[in-house]
Structure formats: C-alpha cells, structure tokens
Amino acid sequence: MEIYKQFAFESAHRLPNVPDGHKCGRIHGHSFKGTIYVDGKIGDKTGWVMDYAEMKEIFQPIYDQLDHHCLNDVPGLENPTSEVLARWIWNKLKPDLPNLTRVVINETCTSGCIYRGKENC
C-alpha cells in the first residue's frame, strides 16, 4: 500500500543557469505543492501504513527551511529548479523515511516533476 502526504509552501527563487533574459533568471515566487509517498504494509493493529502526523513531523524541518524563504539561500539549492528541489527533499527525507517511494513537486498548477530516487538523475 502506498500513502502520501501533501504540503504547500511559498518560496522565492531565481534560476542562475538559464540564458540571459529568461524570465526565470529574475527573482520570482511560487506557491509550491509537494507530495511525499511512502510504501508499506498495513499494520494489523493500527490499520494504517504510517501515521500521517509522523510524516508531517518528519517533513516539518524541511518545510521550515523552504516556506517564505528564497530557495537560492538554502544550502544545496543554489540552482533551485523543481527537479533539484525534489531530489534535495528526497535526500533529506530518506534517512527518516526508508520506505519513501517518490517526491512530487508542483511549481505551478500545470508543471512539476516526480523524483523516485534514481541515482542517475
């Protein structure tokens, strides 16, 4: 069974490696939506894979680094594309969520990415 928890955070960023004049090279903000997925067996006693409150608690320090901050100022997010952000969140979560299966980042309501922990990404 796979479960998920969604989070929303407001952040500013600029993409330093885009061509001159590209709109994303200027500081701008997004209402990001992130979703983390965890796989596991349904517990006989609890009837759940994992407590959603525990997922929230594990994500909270990451949320605190991202919400209402400039992502470029966060160590490891100097080039804060959605893809880099998804991988960064994965690397932060995986030690505490070993059954993490994917991280989804929606930068807008129509654009986003999915990271599944592939090493070649």
Jmol script that loads the backbone (N, CA, C; Angstrom):
load data "model"
ATOM      1  N   MET A   1       0.863  -1.172   0.000  1.00  0.00           N
ATOM      2  CA  MET A   1       0.000   0.000   0.000  1.00  0.00           C
ATOM      3  C   MET A   1       0.905   1.229   0.000  1.00  0.00           C
ATOM      4  N   GLU A   2       0.530   2.205  -0.803  1.00  0.00           N
ATOM      5  CA  GLU A   2       1.280   3.457  -0.854  1.00  0.00           C
ATOM      6  C   GLU A   2       0.394   4.573  -0.321  1.00  0.00           C
ATOM      7  N   ILE A   3       0.938   5.370   0.588  1.00  0.00           N
ATOM      8  CA  ILE A   3       0.219   6.512   1.139  1.00  0.00           C
ATOM      9  C   ILE A   3       0.993   7.777   0.794  1.00  0.00           C
ATOM     10  N   TYR A   4       0.328   8.920   0.938  1.00  0.00           N
ATOM     11  CA  TYR A   4       1.018  10.173   0.643  1.00  0.00           C
ATOM     12  C   TYR A   4       0.567  11.275   1.575  1.00  0.00           C
ATOM     13  N   LYS A   5       1.415  12.285   1.664  1.00  0.00           N
ATOM     14  CA  LYS A   5       1.125  13.484   2.445  1.00  0.00           C
ATOM     15  C   LYS A   5       1.510  14.679   1.590  1.00  0.00           C
ATOM     16  N   GLN A   6       0.602  15.649   1.488  1.00  0.00           N
ATOM     17  CA  GLN A   6       0.862  16.850   0.701  1.00  0.00           C
ATOM     18  C   GLN A   6       1.209  18.019   1.604  1.00  0.00           C
ATOM     19  N   PHE A   7       2.053  18.880   1.070  1.00  0.00           N
ATOM     20  CA  PHE A   7       2.468  20.086   1.764  1.00  0.00           C
ATOM     21  C   PHE A   7       2.447  21.238   0.773  1.00  0.00           C
ATOM     22  N   ALA A   8       2.133  22.423   1.242  1.00  0.00           N
ATOM     23  CA  ALA A   8       2.192  23.621   0.412  1.00  0.00           C
ATOM     24  C   ALA A   8       3.144  24.602   1.076  1.00  0.00           C
ATOM     25  N   PHE A   9       3.973  25.237   0.259  1.00  0.00           N
ATOM     26  CA  PHE A   9       4.882  26.247   0.789  1.00  0.00           C
ATOM     27  C   PHE A   9       5.093  27.336  -0.256  1.00  0.00           C
ATOM     28  N   GLU A  10       5.301  28.531   0.245  1.00  0.00           N
ATOM     29  CA  GLU A  10       5.521  29.708  -0.595  1.00  0.00           C
ATOM     30  C   GLU A  10       7.004  30.032  -0.548  1.00  0.00           C
ATOM     31  N   SER A  11       7.618  30.104  -1.723  1.00  0.00           N
ATOM     32  CA  SER A  11       9.053  30.373  -1.779  1.00  0.00           C
ATOM     33  C   SER A  11       9.382  31.232  -2.989  1.00  0.00           C
ATOM     34  N   ALA A  12      10.466  31.982  -2.852  1.00  0.00           N
ATOM     35  CA  ALA A  12      11.016  32.738  -3.975  1.00  0.00           C
ATOM     36  C   ALA A  12      12.253  32.008  -4.474  1.00  0.00           C
ATOM     37  N   HIS A  13      12.583  32.247  -5.729  1.00  0.00           N
ATOM     38  CA  HIS A  13      13.830  31.720  -6.275  1.00  0.00           C
ATOM     39  C   HIS A  13      14.125  32.406  -7.590  1.00  0.00           C
ATOM     40  N   ARG A  14      15.327  32.173  -8.060  1.00  0.00           N
ATOM     41  CA  ARG A  14      15.709  32.543  -9.407  1.00  0.00           C
ATOM     42  C   ARG A  14      16.611  31.442  -9.907  1.00  0.00           C
ATOM     43  N   LEU A  15      16.605  31.225 -11.197  1.00  0.00           N
ATOM     44  CA  LEU A  15      17.423  30.162 -11.774  1.00  0.00           C
ATOM     45  C   LEU A  15      18.667  30.784 -12.396  1.00  0.00           C
ATOM     46  N   PRO A  16      19.837  30.575 -11.785  1.00  0.00           N
ATOM     47  CA  PRO A  16      21.053  31.262 -12.218  1.00  0.00           C
ATOM     48  C   PRO A  16      21.641  30.747 -13.525  1.00  0.00           C
ATOM     49  N   ASN A  17      21.232  29.588 -13.982  1.00  0.00           N
ATOM     50  CA  ASN A  17      21.871  28.979 -15.153  1.00  0.00           C
ATOM     51  C   ASN A  17      21.041  29.040 -16.428  1.00  0.00           C
ATOM     52  N   VAL A  18      19.979  29.837 -16.428  1.00  0.00           N
ATOM     53  CA  VAL A  18      19.178  29.985 -17.647  1.00  0.00           C
ATOM     54  C   VAL A  18      19.819  31.047 -18.538  1.00  0.00           C
ATOM     55  N   PRO A  19      19.489  31.064 -19.827  1.00  0.00           N
ATOM     56  CA  PRO A  19      20.068  32.072 -20.728  1.00  0.00           C
ATOM     57  C   PRO A  19      19.720  33.499 -20.293  1.00  0.00           C
ATOM     58  N   ASP A  20      20.576  34.436 -20.629  1.00  0.00           N
ATOM     59  CA  ASP A  20      20.316  35.849 -20.338  1.00  0.00           C
ATOM     60  C   ASP A  20      18.949  36.247 -20.876  1.00  0.00           C
ATOM     61  N   GLY A  21      18.210  36.985 -20.075  1.00  0.00           N
ATOM     62  CA  GLY A  21      16.899  37.460 -20.480  1.00  0.00           C
ATOM     63  C   GLY A  21      15.755  36.501 -20.205  1.00  0.00           C
ATOM     64  N   HIS A  22      16.050  35.263 -19.800  1.00  0.00           N
ATOM     65  CA  HIS A  22      14.987  34.295 -19.491  1.00  0.00           C
ATOM     66  C   HIS A  22      14.240  34.766 -18.247  1.00  0.00           C
ATOM     67  N   LYS A  23      12.915  34.677 -18.280  1.00  0.00           N
ATOM     68  CA  LYS A  23      12.108  35.179 -17.160  1.00  0.00           C
ATOM     69  C   LYS A  23      12.442  34.504 -15.836  1.00  0.00           C
ATOM     70  N   CYS A  24      12.869  33.259 -15.863  1.00  0.00           N
ATOM     71  CA  CYS A  24      13.169  32.547 -14.616  1.00  0.00           C
ATOM     72  C   CYS A  24      14.518  32.954 -14.018  1.00  0.00           C
ATOM     73  N   GLY A  25      15.274  33.751 -14.749  1.00  0.00           N
ATOM     74  CA  GLY A  25      16.526  34.269 -14.216  1.00  0.00           C
ATOM     75  C   GLY A  25      16.310  35.408 -13.235  1.00  0.00           C
ATOM     76  N   ARG A  26      15.104  35.958 -13.226  1.00  0.00           N
ATOM     77  CA  ARG A  26      14.764  37.027 -12.286  1.00  0.00           C
ATOM     78  C   ARG A  26      14.110  36.412 -11.044  1.00  0.00           C
ATOM     79  N   ILE A  27      14.284  37.068  -9.922  1.00  0.00           N
ATOM     80  CA  ILE A  27      13.668  36.582  -8.683  1.00  0.00           C
ATOM     81  C   ILE A  27      12.143  36.598  -8.858  1.00  0.00           C
ATOM     82  N   HIS A  28      11.523  35.506  -8.471  1.00  0.00           N
ATOM     83  CA  HIS A  28      10.070  35.379  -8.546  1.00  0.00           C
ATOM     84  C   HIS A  28       9.636  34.327  -7.535  1.00  0.00           C
ATOM     85  N   GLY A  29       8.354  34.223  -7.309  1.00  0.00           N
ATOM     86  CA  GLY A  29       7.861  33.286  -6.310  1.00  0.00           C
ATOM     87  C   GLY A  29       6.890  32.273  -6.874  1.00  0.00           C
ATOM     88  N   HIS A  30       6.711  31.216  -6.101  1.00  0.00           N
ATOM     89  CA  HIS A  30       5.758  30.164  -6.454  1.00  0.00           C
ATOM     90  C   HIS A  30       5.004  29.719  -5.202  1.00  0.00           C
ATOM     91  N   SER A  31       3.808  29.248  -5.419  1.00  0.00           N
ATOM     92  CA  SER A  31       3.060  28.525  -4.392  1.00  0.00           C
ATOM     93  C   SER A  31       3.294  27.048  -4.690  1.00  0.00           C
ATOM     94  N   PHE A  32       4.373  26.520  -4.140  1.00  0.00           N
ATOM     95  CA  PHE A  32       4.754  25.134  -4.401  1.00  0.00           C
ATOM     96  C   PHE A  32       3.809  24.180  -3.682  1.00  0.00           C
ATOM     97  N   LYS A  33       3.603  23.035  -4.302  1.00  0.00           N
ATOM     98  CA  LYS A  33       2.926  21.925  -3.637  1.00  0.00           C
ATOM     99  C   LYS A  33       3.876  20.737  -3.704  1.00  0.00           C
ATOM    100  N   GLY A  34       4.124  20.134  -2.575  1.00  0.00           N
ATOM    101  CA  GLY A  34       4.965  18.949  -2.531  1.00  0.00           C
ATOM    102  C   GLY A  34       4.167  17.776  -1.991  1.00  0.00           C
ATOM    103  N   THR A  35       4.443  16.607  -2.525  1.00  0.00           N
ATOM    104  CA  THR A  35       3.779  15.391  -2.057  1.00  0.00           C
ATOM    105  C   THR A  35       4.840  14.331  -1.849  1.00  0.00           C
ATOM    106  N   ILE A  36       4.815  13.707  -0.679  1.00  0.00           N
ATOM    107  CA  ILE A  36       5.743  12.611  -0.399  1.00  0.00           C
ATOM    108  C   ILE A  36       4.946  11.319  -0.276  1.00  0.00           C
ATOM    109  N   TYR A  37       5.501  10.251  -0.837  1.00  0.00           N
ATOM    110  CA  TYR A  37       4.838   8.947  -0.878  1.00  0.00           C
ATOM    111  C   TYR A  37       5.669   7.932  -0.104  1.00  0.00           C
ATOM    112  N   VAL A  38       4.988   7.110   0.664  1.00  0.00           N
ATOM    113  CA  VAL A  38       5.622   6.061   1.462  1.00  0.00           C
ATOM    114  C   VAL A  38       4.885   4.753   1.193  1.00  0.00           C
ATOM    115  N   ASP A  39       5.641   3.689   1.043  1.00  0.00           N
ATOM    116  CA  ASP A  39       5.097   2.363   0.765  1.00  0.00           C
ATOM    117  C   ASP A  39       5.267   1.489   2.000  1.00  0.00           C
ATOM    118  N   GLY A  40       4.331   0.615   2.242  1.00  0.00           N
ATOM    119  CA  GLY A  40       4.470  -0.301   3.365  1.00  0.00           C
ATOM    120  C   GLY A  40       3.246  -1.181   3.534  1.00  0.00           C
ATOM    121  N   LYS A  41       3.352  -2.068   4.500  1.00  0.00           N
ATOM    122  CA  LYS A  41       2.234  -2.954   4.827  1.00  0.00           C
ATOM    123  C   LYS A  41       1.282  -2.242   5.775  1.00  0.00           C
ATOM    124  N   ILE A  42       0.026  -2.575   5.653  1.00  0.00           N
ATOM    125  CA  ILE A  42      -0.964  -2.060   6.587  1.00  0.00           C
ATOM    126  C   ILE A  42      -0.789  -2.808   7.899  1.00  0.00           C
ATOM    127  N   GLY A  43      -0.584  -2.068   8.965  1.00  0.00           N
ATOM    128  CA  GLY A  43      -0.379  -2.687  10.267  1.00  0.00           C
ATOM    129  C   GLY A  43      -1.622  -3.408  10.755  1.00  0.00           C
ATOM    130  N   ASP A  44      -1.428  -4.598  11.310  1.00  0.00           N
ATOM    131  CA  ASP A  44      -2.560  -5.377  11.814  1.00  0.00           C
ATOM    132  C   ASP A  44      -3.302  -4.635  12.922  1.00  0.00           C
ATOM    133  N   LYS A  45      -2.548  -4.015  13.812  1.00  0.00           N
ATOM    134  CA  LYS A  45      -3.155  -3.349  14.954  1.00  0.00           C
ATOM    135  C   LYS A  45      -3.683  -1.959  14.592  1.00  0.00           C
ATOM    136  N   THR A  46      -2.848  -1.159  13.894  1.00  0.00           N
ATOM    137  CA  THR A  46      -3.229   0.227  13.608  1.00  0.00           C
ATOM    138  C   THR A  46      -4.178   0.355  12.428  1.00  0.00           C
ATOM    139  N   GLY A  47      -4.048  -0.544  11.453  1.00  0.00           N
ATOM    140  CA  GLY A  47      -4.848  -0.430  10.243  1.00  0.00           C
ATOM    141  C   GLY A  47      -4.317   0.602   9.265  1.00  0.00           C
ATOM    142  N   TRP A  48      -3.108   1.093   9.514  1.00  0.00           N
ATOM    143  CA  TRP A  48      -2.500   2.063   8.606  1.00  0.00           C
ATOM    144  C   TRP A  48      -1.067   1.694   8.280  1.00  0.00           C
ATOM    145  N   VAL A  49      -0.541   2.297   7.221  1.00  0.00           N
ATOM    146  CA  VAL A  49       0.852   2.095   6.831  1.00  0.00           C
ATOM    147  C   VAL A  49       1.755   2.904   7.748  1.00  0.00           C
ATOM    148  N   MET A  50       1.365   4.149   7.978  1.00  0.00           N
ATOM    149  CA  MET A  50       2.137   5.069   8.813  1.00  0.00           C
ATOM    150  C   MET A  50       1.203   6.183   9.248  1.00  0.00           C
ATOM    151  N   ASP A  51       1.449   6.725  10.400  1.00  0.00           N
ATOM    152  CA  ASP A  51       0.658   7.841  10.900  1.00  0.00           C
ATOM    153  C   ASP A  51       0.984   9.088  10.065  1.00  0.00           C
ATOM    154  N   TYR A  52      -0.032   9.715   9.487  1.00  0.00           N
ATOM    155  CA  TYR A  52       0.187  10.936   8.707  1.00  0.00           C
ATOM    156  C   TYR A  52       0.832  12.029   9.561  1.00  0.00           C
ATOM    157  N   ALA A  53       0.513  12.048  10.845  1.00  0.00           N
ATOM    158  CA  ALA A  53       1.118  13.034  11.743  1.00  0.00           C
ATOM    159  C   ALA A  53       2.630  12.830  11.839  1.00  0.00           C
ATOM    160  N   GLU A  54       3.072  11.579  11.790  1.00  0.00           N
ATOM    161  CA  GLU A  54       4.507  11.300  11.814  1.00  0.00           C
ATOM    162  C   GLU A  54       5.168  11.776  10.521  1.00  0.00           C
ATOM    163  N   MET A  55       4.494  11.590   9.397  1.00  0.00           N
ATOM    164  CA  MET A  55       5.024  12.094   8.126  1.00  0.00           C
ATOM    165  C   MET A  55       5.178  13.612   8.187  1.00  0.00           C
ATOM    166  N   LYS A  56       4.170  14.275   8.732  1.00  0.00           N
ATOM    167  CA  LYS A  56       4.225  15.732   8.859  1.00  0.00           C
ATOM    168  C   LYS A  56       5.377  16.150   9.767  1.00  0.00           C
ATOM    169  N   GLU A  57       5.541  15.461  10.868  1.00  0.00           N
ATOM    170  CA  GLU A  57       6.607  15.778  11.820  1.00  0.00           C
ATOM    171  C   GLU A  57       7.990  15.617  11.179  1.00  0.00           C
ATOM    172  N   ILE A  58       8.170  14.586  10.393  1.00  0.00           N
ATOM    173  CA  ILE A  58       9.448  14.349   9.721  1.00  0.00           C
ATOM    174  C   ILE A  58       9.711  15.428   8.672  1.00  0.00           C
ATOM    175  N   PHE A  59       8.668  15.875   7.983  1.00  0.00           N
ATOM    176  CA  PHE A  59       8.832  16.888   6.945  1.00  0.00           C
ATOM    177  C   PHE A  59       8.995  18.299   7.512  1.00  0.00           C
ATOM    178  N   GLN A  60       8.543  18.541   8.726  1.00  0.00           N
ATOM    179  CA  GLN A  60       8.486  19.897   9.290  1.00  0.00           C
ATOM    180  C   GLN A  60       9.808  20.667   9.218  1.00  0.00           C
ATOM    181  N   PRO A  61      10.960  20.078   9.578  1.00  0.00           N
ATOM    182  CA  PRO A  61      12.208  20.850   9.476  1.00  0.00           C
ATOM    183  C   PRO A  61      12.526  21.278   8.043  1.00  0.00           C
ATOM    184  N   ILE A  62      12.157  20.474   7.079  1.00  0.00           N
ATOM    185  CA  ILE A  62      12.361  20.828   5.669  1.00  0.00           C
ATOM    186  C   ILE A  62      11.423  21.969   5.297  1.00  0.00           C
ATOM    187  N   TYR A  63      10.187  21.844   5.692  1.00  0.00           N
ATOM    188  CA  TYR A  63       9.201  22.898   5.449  1.00  0.00           C
ATOM    189  C   TYR A  63       9.690  24.228   6.009  1.00  0.00           C
ATOM    190  N   ASP A  64      10.228  24.195   7.216  1.00  0.00           N
ATOM    191  CA  ASP A  64      10.706  25.417   7.858  1.00  0.00           C
ATOM    192  C   ASP A  64      11.839  26.069   7.075  1.00  0.00           C
ATOM    193  N   GLN A  65      12.643  25.277   6.381  1.00  0.00           N
ATOM    194  CA  GLN A  65      13.726  25.819   5.562  1.00  0.00           C
ATOM    195  C   GLN A  65      13.215  26.427   4.261  1.00  0.00           C
ATOM    196  N   LEU A  66      12.061  25.964   3.781  1.00  0.00           N
ATOM    197  CA  LEU A  66      11.571  26.357   2.462  1.00  0.00           C
ATOM    198  C   LEU A  66      10.516  27.456   2.492  1.00  0.00           C
ATOM    199  N   ASP A  67       9.589  27.377   3.421  1.00  0.00           N
ATOM    200  CA  ASP A  67       8.436  28.270   3.404  1.00  0.00           C
ATOM    201  C   ASP A  67       8.833  29.715   3.694  1.00  0.00           C
ATOM    202  N   HIS A  68       8.431  30.608   2.795  1.00  0.00           N
ATOM    203  CA  HIS A  68       8.714  32.039   2.891  1.00  0.00           C
ATOM    204  C   HIS A  68      10.211  32.332   2.978  1.00  0.00           C
ATOM    205  N   HIS A  69      10.967  31.570   2.207  1.00  0.00           N
ATOM    206  CA  HIS A  69      12.408  31.794   2.074  1.00  0.00           C
ATOM    207  C   HIS A  69      12.768  31.858   0.600  1.00  0.00           C
ATOM    208  N   CYS A  70      13.934  32.415   0.345  1.00  0.00           N
ATOM    209  CA  CYS A  70      14.495  32.375  -1.003  1.00  0.00           C
ATOM    210  C   CYS A  70      15.269  31.071  -1.126  1.00  0.00           C
ATOM    211  N   LEU A  71      14.840  30.203  -2.012  1.00  0.00           N
ATOM    212  CA  LEU A  71      15.445  28.874  -2.127  1.00  0.00           C
ATOM    213  C   LEU A  71      16.927  28.942  -2.469  1.00  0.00           C
ATOM    214  N   ASN A  72      17.349  29.954  -3.217  1.00  0.00           N
ATOM    215  CA  ASN A  72      18.761  30.083  -3.577  1.00  0.00           C
ATOM    216  C   ASN A  72      19.657  30.217  -2.354  1.00  0.00           C
ATOM    217  N   ASP A  73      19.102  30.657  -1.225  1.00  0.00           N
ATOM    218  CA  ASP A  73      19.876  30.841   0.002  1.00  0.00           C
ATOM    219  C   ASP A  73      19.982  29.572   0.838  1.00  0.00           C
ATOM    220  N   VAL A  74      19.280  28.532   0.461  1.00  0.00           N
ATOM    221  CA  VAL A  74      19.294  27.267   1.202  1.00  0.00           C
ATOM    222  C   VAL A  74      20.452  26.414   0.682  1.00  0.00           C
ATOM    223  N   PRO A  75      21.364  25.981   1.566  1.00  0.00           N
ATOM    224  CA  PRO A  75      22.482  25.145   1.104  1.00  0.00           C
ATOM    225  C   PRO A  75      21.993  23.921   0.328  1.00  0.00           C
ATOM    226  N   GLY A  76      22.555  23.743  -0.865  1.00  0.00           N
ATOM    227  CA  GLY A  76      22.165  22.641  -1.734  1.00  0.00           C
ATOM    228  C   GLY A  76      21.127  23.026  -2.772  1.00  0.00           C
ATOM    229  N   LEU A  77      20.564  24.224  -2.634  1.00  0.00           N
ATOM    230  CA  LEU A  77      19.537  24.683  -3.574  1.00  0.00           C
ATOM    231  C   LEU A  77      19.972  25.961  -4.296  1.00  0.00           C
ATOM    232  N   GLU A  78      21.238  26.065  -4.575  1.00  0.00           N
ATOM    233  CA  GLU A  78      21.742  27.255  -5.250  1.00  0.00           C
ATOM    234  C   GLU A  78      21.176  27.394  -6.669  1.00  0.00           C
ATOM    235  N   ASN A  79      20.818  26.285  -7.289  1.00  0.00           N
ATOM    236  CA  ASN A  79      20.140  26.276  -8.595  1.00  0.00           C
ATOM    237  C   ASN A  79      18.796  25.568  -8.400  1.00  0.00           C
ATOM    238  N   PRO A  80      17.826  26.262  -7.787  1.00  0.00           N
ATOM    239  CA  PRO A  80      16.618  25.601  -7.287  1.00  0.00           C
ATOM    240  C   PRO A  80      15.531  25.342  -8.332  1.00  0.00           C
ATOM    241  N   THR A  81      15.846  24.492  -9.299  1.00  0.00           N
ATOM    242  CA  THR A  81      14.805  24.020 -10.210  1.00  0.00           C
ATOM    243  C   THR A  81      13.886  23.064  -9.445  1.00  0.00           C
ATOM    244  N   SER A  82      12.747  22.775  -9.991  1.00  0.00           N
ATOM    245  CA  SER A  82      11.849  21.799  -9.351  1.00  0.00           C
ATOM    246  C   SER A  82      12.527  20.445  -9.221  1.00  0.00           C
ATOM    247  N   GLU A  83      13.306  20.082 -10.243  1.00  0.00           N
ATOM    248  CA  GLU A  83      13.995  18.793 -10.235  1.00  0.00           C
ATOM    249  C   GLU A  83      15.027  18.721  -9.116  1.00  0.00           C
ATOM    250  N   VAL A  84      15.810  19.787  -8.977  1.00  0.00           N
ATOM    251  CA  VAL A  84      16.822  19.839  -7.911  1.00  0.00           C
ATOM    252  C   VAL A  84      16.141  19.843  -6.547  1.00  0.00           C
ATOM    253  N   LEU A  85      15.050  20.576  -6.423  1.00  0.00           N
ATOM    254  CA  LEU A  85      14.306  20.636  -5.162  1.00  0.00           C
ATOM    255  C   LEU A  85      13.753  19.266  -4.777  1.00  0.00           C
ATOM    256  N   ALA A  86      13.178  18.547  -5.728  1.00  0.00           N
ATOM    257  CA  ALA A  86      12.630  17.214  -5.438  1.00  0.00           C
ATOM    258  C   ALA A  86      13.726  16.272  -4.960  1.00  0.00           C
ATOM    259  N   ARG A  87      14.873  16.289  -5.623  1.00  0.00           N
ATOM    260  CA  ARG A  87      15.989  15.418  -5.223  1.00  0.00           C
ATOM    261  C   ARG A  87      16.528  15.825  -3.850  1.00  0.00           C
ATOM    262  N   TRP A  88      16.617  17.133  -3.601  1.00  0.00           N
ATOM    263  CA  TRP A  88      17.093  17.649  -2.317  1.00  0.00           C
ATOM    264  C   TRP A  88      16.170  17.187  -1.190  1.00  0.00           C
ATOM    265  N   ILE A  89      14.853  17.301  -1.383  1.00  0.00           N
ATOM    266  CA  ILE A  89      13.889  16.844  -0.374  1.00  0.00           C
ATOM    267  C   ILE A  89      14.038  15.340  -0.160  1.00  0.00           C
ATOM    268  N   TRP A  90      14.152  14.578  -1.232  1.00  0.00           N
ATOM    269  CA  TRP A  90      14.349  13.126  -1.128  1.00  0.00           C
ATOM    270  C   TRP A  90      15.542  12.812  -0.227  1.00  0.00           C
ATOM    271  N   ASN A  91      16.665  13.456  -0.507  1.00  0.00           N
ATOM    272  CA  ASN A  91      17.893  13.178   0.255  1.00  0.00           C
ATOM    273  C   ASN A  91      17.755  13.551   1.722  1.00  0.00           C
ATOM    274  N   LYS A  92      16.968  14.568   2.018  1.00  0.00           N
ATOM    275  CA  LYS A  92      16.725  14.959   3.410  1.00  0.00           C
ATOM    276  C   LYS A  92      15.784  13.970   4.111  1.00  0.00           C
ATOM    277  N   LEU A  93      14.793  13.465   3.393  1.00  0.00           N
ATOM    278  CA  LEU A  93      13.772  12.601   3.998  1.00  0.00           C
ATOM    279  C   LEU A  93      14.172  11.134   4.107  1.00  0.00           C
ATOM    280  N   LYS A  94      14.894  10.637   3.134  1.00  0.00           N
ATOM    281  CA  LYS A  94      15.136   9.189   3.018  1.00  0.00           C
ATOM    282  C   LYS A  94      15.703   8.555   4.290  1.00  0.00           C
ATOM    283  N   PRO A  95      16.647   9.205   5.005  1.00  0.00           N
ATOM    284  CA  PRO A  95      17.147   8.568   6.236  1.00  0.00           C
ATOM    285  C   PRO A  95      16.056   8.320   7.290  1.00  0.00           C
ATOM    286  N   ASP A  96      15.063   9.204   7.358  1.00  0.00           N
ATOM    287  CA  ASP A  96      13.990   9.060   8.343  1.00  0.00           C
ATOM    288  C   ASP A  96      12.745   8.382   7.787  1.00  0.00           C
ATOM    289  N   LEU A  97      12.672   8.276   6.466  1.00  0.00           N
ATOM    290  CA  LEU A  97      11.555   7.596   5.803  1.00  0.00           C
ATOM    291  C   LEU A  97      12.128   6.569   4.829  1.00  0.00           C
ATOM    292  N   PRO A  98      12.635   5.450   5.349  1.00  0.00           N
ATOM    293  CA  PRO A  98      13.282   4.476   4.458  1.00  0.00           C
ATOM    294  C   PRO A  98      12.353   3.899   3.397  1.00  0.00           C
ATOM    295  N   ASN A  99      11.046   3.939   3.623  1.00  0.00           N
ATOM    296  CA  ASN A  99      10.088   3.423   2.643  1.00  0.00           C
ATOM    297  C   ASN A  99       9.563   4.513   1.707  1.00  0.00           C
ATOM    298  N   LEU A 100      10.264   5.655   1.666  1.00  0.00           N
ATOM    299  CA  LEU A 100       9.913   6.725   0.739  1.00  0.00           C
ATOM    300  C   LEU A 100      10.011   6.207  -0.690  1.00  0.00           C
ATOM    301  N   THR A 101       8.975   6.438  -1.493  1.00  0.00           N
ATOM    302  CA  THR A 101       8.980   5.937  -2.869  1.00  0.00           C
ATOM    303  C   THR A 101       9.067   7.038  -3.912  1.00  0.00           C
ATOM    304  N   ARG A 102       8.594   8.228  -3.579  1.00  0.00           N
ATOM    305  CA  ARG A 102       8.699   9.327  -4.531  1.00  0.00           C
ATOM    306  C   ARG A 102       8.405  10.657  -3.859  1.00  0.00           C
ATOM    307  N   VAL A 103       8.941  11.684  -4.478  1.00  0.00           N
ATOM    308  CA  VAL A 103       8.686  13.069  -4.084  1.00  0.00           C
ATOM    309  C   VAL A 103       8.173  13.785  -5.323  1.00  0.00           C
ATOM    310  N   VAL A 104       7.020  14.404  -5.197  1.00  0.00           N
ATOM    311  CA  VAL A 104       6.433  15.153  -6.306  1.00  0.00           C
ATOM    312  C   VAL A 104       6.455  16.632  -5.938  1.00  0.00           C
ATOM    313  N   ILE A 105       6.944  17.452  -6.856  1.00  0.00           N
ATOM    314  CA  ILE A 105       6.946  18.900  -6.676  1.00  0.00           C
ATOM    315  C   ILE A 105       6.137  19.522  -7.802  1.00  0.00           C
ATOM    316  N   ASN A 106       5.138  20.296  -7.435  1.00  0.00           N
ATOM    317  CA  ASN A 106       4.382  21.098  -8.396  1.00  0.00           C
ATOM    318  C   ASN A 106       4.783  22.550  -8.181  1.00  0.00           C
ATOM    319  N   GLU A 107       5.413  23.106  -9.195  1.00  0.00           N
ATOM    320  CA  GLU A 107       5.850  24.501  -9.155  1.00  0.00           C
ATOM    321  C   GLU A 107       4.683  25.427  -9.490  1.00  0.00           C
ATOM    322  N   THR A 108       3.840  24.964 -10.380  1.00  0.00           N
ATOM    323  CA  THR A 108       2.606  25.664 -10.733  1.00  0.00           C
ATOM    324  C   THR A 108       1.498  24.612 -10.776  1.00  0.00           C
ATOM    325  N   CYS A 109       0.291  25.041 -11.092  1.00  0.00           N
ATOM    326  CA  CYS A 109      -0.801  24.068 -11.161  1.00  0.00           C
ATOM    327  C   CYS A 109      -0.703  23.180 -12.398  1.00  0.00           C
ATOM    328  N   THR A 110       0.185  23.513 -13.334  1.00  0.00           N
ATOM    329  CA  THR A 110       0.304  22.714 -14.554  1.00  0.00           C
ATOM    330  C   THR A 110       1.699  22.144 -14.786  1.00  0.00           C
ATOM    331  N   SER A 111       2.654  22.441 -13.910  1.00  0.00           N
ATOM    332  CA  SER A 111       4.041  21.999 -14.132  1.00  0.00           C
ATOM    333  C   SER A 111       4.645  21.444 -12.856  1.00  0.00           C
ATOM    334  N   GLY A 112       5.371  20.353 -13.009  1.00  0.00           N
ATOM    335  CA  GLY A 112       6.021  19.758 -11.853  1.00  0.00           C
ATOM    336  C   GLY A 112       6.916  18.611 -12.249  1.00  0.00           C
ATOM    337  N   CYS A 113       7.409  17.905 -11.260  1.00  0.00           N
ATOM    338  CA  CYS A 113       8.282  16.764 -11.521  1.00  0.00           C
ATOM    339  C   CYS A 113       8.074  15.704 -10.444  1.00  0.00           C
ATOM    340  N   ILE A 114       8.526  14.504 -10.762  1.00  0.00           N
ATOM    341  CA  ILE A 114       8.445  13.362  -9.852  1.00  0.00           C
ATOM    342  C   ILE A 114       9.844  12.787  -9.724  1.00  0.00           C
ATOM    343  N   TYR A 115      10.318  12.642  -8.487  1.00  0.00           N
ATOM    344  CA  TYR A 115      11.631  12.039  -8.247  1.00  0.00           C
ATOM    345  C   TYR A 115      11.430  10.741  -7.481  1.00  0.00           C
ATOM    346  N   ARG A 116      12.032   9.671  -7.994  1.00  0.00           N
ATOM    347  CA  ARG A 116      11.880   8.340  -7.392  1.00  0.00           C
ATOM    348  C   ARG A 116      13.190   7.797  -6.835  1.00  0.00           C
ATOM    349  N   GLY A 117      14.155   8.668  -6.635  1.00  0.00           N
ATOM    350  CA  GLY A 117      15.405   8.235  -6.030  1.00  0.00           C
ATOM    351  C   GLY A 117      16.384   7.591  -6.977  1.00  0.00           C
ATOM    352  N   LYS A 118      16.226   7.815  -8.239  1.00  0.00           N
ATOM    353  CA  LYS A 118      17.153   7.246  -9.212  1.00  0.00           C
ATOM    354  C   LYS A 118      18.500   7.941  -9.088  1.00  0.00           C
ATOM    355  N   GLU A 119      19.557   7.164  -9.079  1.00  0.00           N
ATOM    356  CA  GLU A 119      20.896   7.719  -8.906  1.00  0.00           C
ATOM    357  C   GLU A 119      21.398   8.490 -10.119  1.00  0.00           C
ATOM    358  N   ASN A 120      20.868   8.224 -11.289  1.00  0.00           N
ATOM    359  CA  ASN A 120      21.378   8.879 -12.492  1.00  0.00           C
ATOM    360  C   ASN A 120      20.675  10.196 -12.796  1.00  0.00           C
ATOM    361  N   CYS A 121      19.913  10.703 -11.856  1.00  0.00           N
ATOM    362  CA  CYS A 121      19.186  11.953 -12.095  1.00  0.00           C
ATOM    363  C   CYS A 121      19.972  13.145 -11.603  1.00  0.00           C
TER     364      CYS A 121
END
end "model"
wireframe off; spacefill off
backbone 0.3
color backbone group
